[in-house]
């Protein structure tokens, strides 16, 4: 498996097209609007990483340009997704008890973002080309005793998916969980980069999931 500027730019282009198709699909179902934005956001994230790859490919220094691209990538990874996923699910949920649970996950995502904004700016960030993927090193997440933060992060992203009553959303949840396990096992030092790439590709199944749910609203009676 090889990751590169080409892979990131191609993924960004495909996700952009997918995002347009998903937006068109949900234009009559506003509760799914946030889901339709997910491919767009992943497209921006992959574009930013593609820009970083161009610096490595040209043997250019990691200057302000690369750091801005890295900041954009990490902003989506650590600030956008922990609130976007539970909030999207909460907005689309119609079962009352599930909606309440998802609401509290969304609150948890908001508190996570607030906490990081107040603490992480005091830590340094570095970028390394580690063969087939990019390593983002943030001092904050490597300090001893902060493993619970990584567990909290993964919980905010993964657990809410399994509380959704949307048809076939569990497929997205399982594949995303498996992709996280694969990324951690084979690419532990570059987990953030690799998992975001895999999750971006998997997000394309959201179109089929939303289409199935919209269709079911007209045809299903259970």
C-alpha positions as CSV (number, residue, x, y, z in Angstrom):
1,X,0.0,0.0,0.0
2,X,1.5,3.3,-1.1
3,X,0.3,6.8,-0.2
4,X,1.5,9.8,-2.2
5,X,0.5,13.2,-3.6
6,X,-1.3,11.4,-6.4
7,X,-3.3,9.2,-4.0
8,X,-4.3,12.2,-1.9
9,X,-5.2,14.4,-4.9
10,X,-7.1,11.6,-6.6
11,X,-9.1,10.8,-3.4
12,X,-9.8,14.6,-3.0
13,X,-11.2,14.8,-6.6
14,X,-13.3,11.6,-6.2
15,X,-14.7,12.8,-2.9
16,X,-15.6,16.2,-4.3
17,X,-17.7,14.5,-7.0
18,X,-19.2,12.2,-4.4
19,X,-20.0,15.1,-2.2
20,X,-21.9,16.9,-5.1
21,X,-23.9,13.7,-5.8
22,X,-24.7,13.3,-2.1
23,X,-25.8,16.9,-1.7
24,X,-28.1,16.5,-4.7
25,X,-29.5,13.3,-3.2
26,X,-30.4,14.9,0.1
27,X,-31.8,18.2,-1.2
28,X,-35.3,17.1,-0.1
29,X,-34.1,15.6,3.2
30,X,-32.4,18.4,5.2
31,X,-31.8,16.1,8.2
32,X,-29.1,14.4,6.1
33,X,-27.4,17.6,5.0
34,X,-24.5,17.2,7.5
35,X,-23.8,13.7,6.1
36,X,-23.7,15.2,2.6
37,X,-20.9,17.5,3.8
38,X,-18.7,14.7,5.0
39,X,-17.2,13.8,1.6
40,X,-16.5,17.5,1.0
41,X,-14.7,17.8,4.2
42,X,-12.7,14.7,3.6
43,X,-11.8,16.1,0.1
44,X,-10.4,19.2,1.7
45,X,-8.4,17.1,4.2
46,X,-6.9,14.9,1.5
47,X,-6.1,18.0,-0.6
48,X,-4.2,19.5,2.3
49,X,-2.2,16.3,2.7
50,X,-1.5,16.1,-1.0
51,X,0.1,19.6,-0.7
52,X,2.4,18.3,2.0
53,X,3.4,15.4,-0.2
54,X,4.4,17.8,-3.0
55,X,7.0,19.3,-0.5
56,X,8.4,15.9,0.2
57,X,8.5,14.9,-3.4
58,X,10.4,18.0,-4.4
59,X,12.7,17.7,-1.4
60,X,11.5,21.1,-0.2
61,X,11.8,22.3,3.4
62,X,8.9,22.0,5.8
63,X,8.2,25.7,5.8
64,X,5.1,27.8,6.5
65,X,3.3,26.5,3.4
66,X,3.6,22.9,4.6
67,X,2.7,23.8,8.2
68,X,-0.5,25.6,7.1
69,X,-1.4,22.5,5.1
70,X,-0.6,20.3,8.1
71,X,-2.7,22.6,10.4
72,X,-5.7,22.2,8.0
73,X,-5.3,18.4,8.0
74,X,-5.0,18.2,11.7
75,X,-7.9,20.6,12.2
76,X,-10.2,18.2,10.4
77,X,-8.7,15.2,12.2
78,X,-8.9,16.4,15.7
79,X,-11.4,19.3,15.7
80,X,-14.0,18.6,13.0
81,X,-14.6,14.9,13.0
82,X,-15.2,14.4,16.8
83,X,-18.1,16.8,16.5
84,X,-19.2,16.3,12.9
85,X,-19.8,12.5,13.2
86,X,-22.1,12.6,16.4
87,X,-23.8,15.8,15.3
88,X,-24.6,14.4,11.8
89,X,-26.0,11.2,13.4
90,X,-28.0,13.2,16.0
91,X,-29.5,15.5,13.3
92,X,-30.6,12.5,11.2
93,X,-31.9,10.3,14.1
94,X,-35.7,9.9,14.6
95,X,-35.8,7.4,17.5
96,X,-36.1,9.5,20.6
97,X,-33.9,7.5,23.0
98,X,-31.2,7.1,20.4
99,X,-31.3,10.8,19.6
100,X,-30.8,11.6,23.3
101,X,-27.7,9.4,23.4
102,X,-26.3,10.9,20.3
103,X,-27.0,14.4,21.7
104,X,-24.7,13.6,24.6
105,X,-22.0,12.3,22.3
106,X,-22.3,15.6,20.3
107,X,-21.9,17.5,23.6
108,X,-18.8,15.3,24.3
109,X,-17.4,16.3,20.9
110,X,-17.9,20.0,21.7
111,X,-16.1,19.6,25.1
112,X,-13.3,17.8,23.3
113,X,-12.9,20.6,20.9
114,X,-13.0,23.2,23.6
115,X,-10.4,21.3,25.6
116,X,-8.0,21.0,22.7
117,X,-8.3,24.6,21.7
118,X,-7.3,25.6,25.3
119,X,-4.4,23.2,25.7
120,X,-2.9,21.9,22.4
121,X,-1.6,25.3,21.2
122,X,1.0,25.1,23.9
123,X,2.5,22.0,22.3
124,X,4.7,21.7,19.2
125,X,3.8,19.9,15.9
126,X,6.3,18.2,13.5
127,X,5.8,16.5,10.2
128,X,7.9,13.6,8.9
129,X,8.0,11.6,5.7
130,X,8.0,8.0,6.9
131,X,8.2,6.0,3.8
132,X,4.7,5.4,2.5
133,X,2.8,7.8,4.8
134,X,3.1,11.0,6.7
135,X,3.8,11.1,10.4
136,X,2.3,14.0,12.5
137,X,3.9,14.3,15.8
138,X,2.1,16.3,18.5
139,X,3.8,16.4,21.8
140,X,0.5,16.5,23.6
141,X,-0.5,13.1,22.4
142,X,2.8,11.5,23.2
143,X,3.0,12.5,26.8
144,X,2.8,9.7,29.4
145,X,-0.6,9.2,30.9
146,X,-2.6,10.6,28.1
147,X,-3.6,7.4,26.4
148,X,-7.2,8.1,27.7
149,X,-7.3,11.0,25.3
150,X,-6.7,8.8,22.4
151,X,-9.4,6.4,23.7
152,X,-11.8,9.4,24.1
153,X,-11.1,10.5,20.5
154,X,-11.8,7.1,19.0
155,X,-14.9,6.7,21.2
156,X,-16.4,10.0,19.9
157,X,-15.8,8.9,16.3
158,X,-16.9,5.3,16.4
159,X,-19.4,4.5,19.2
160,X,-22.1,7.0,18.0
161,X,-22.3,5.2,14.6
162,X,-23.6,2.1,16.3
163,X,-26.3,4.0,18.1
164,X,-27.8,5.2,14.8
165,X,-31.1,3.6,13.6
166,X,-30.3,4.5,10.0
167,X,-30.4,1.5,7.8
168,X,-27.0,0.0,7.0
169,X,-25.2,2.6,9.1
170,X,-23.7,-0.3,11.0
171,X,-21.8,-1.3,7.8
172,X,-20.1,2.1,7.8
173,X,-19.4,1.6,11.6
174,X,-17.8,-1.8,11.2
175,X,-15.7,-0.9,8.2
176,X,-14.5,2.2,9.9
177,X,-13.6,0.3,13.0
178,X,-11.7,-2.3,11.0
179,X,-9.9,0.4,9.1
180,X,-8.8,1.9,12.4
181,X,-7.5,-1.4,13.7
182,X,-5.6,-2.0,10.4
183,X,-4.1,1.5,10.5
184,X,-3.0,1.2,14.1
185,X,-1.6,-2.3,13.6
186,X,0.4,-1.7,10.4
187,X,1.0,2.1,10.6
188,X,1.0,2.9,14.3
189,X,3.5,5.8,13.9
190,X,1.5,7.3,11.1
191,X,-2.0,6.3,12.3
192,X,-3.6,9.7,11.9
193,X,-2.6,10.1,8.2
194,X,-3.4,6.5,7.2
195,X,-6.7,6.2,9.1
196,X,-8.0,9.5,7.7
197,X,-7.2,8.3,4.2
198,X,-9.0,5.0,4.7
199,X,-12.0,6.7,6.4
200,X,-12.2,9.2,3.5
201,X,-12.5,6.3,1.0
202,X,-15.0,4.5,3.2
203,X,-17.1,7.7,3.5
204,X,-18.1,7.2,-0.1
205,X,-20.5,4.4,1.0
206,X,-22.6,7.1,2.8
207,X,-24.2,7.9,-0.5
208,X,-25.6,4.4,-0.8
209,X,-26.6,4.4,2.9
210,X,-28.5,7.7,2.6
211,X,-30.1,6.7,-0.7
212,X,-31.4,3.4,0.9
213,X,-32.8,5.4,3.8
214,X,-34.5,8.0,1.6
215,X,-36.0,5.2,-0.5
216,X,-37.2,3.4,2.5
217,X,-39.1,6.5,3.7
218,X,-41.3,6.1,0.7
219,X,-41.5,2.3,0.5
220,X,-40.9,0.8,4.0
221,X,-43.6,0.5,6.6
222,X,-41.6,-0.8,9.6
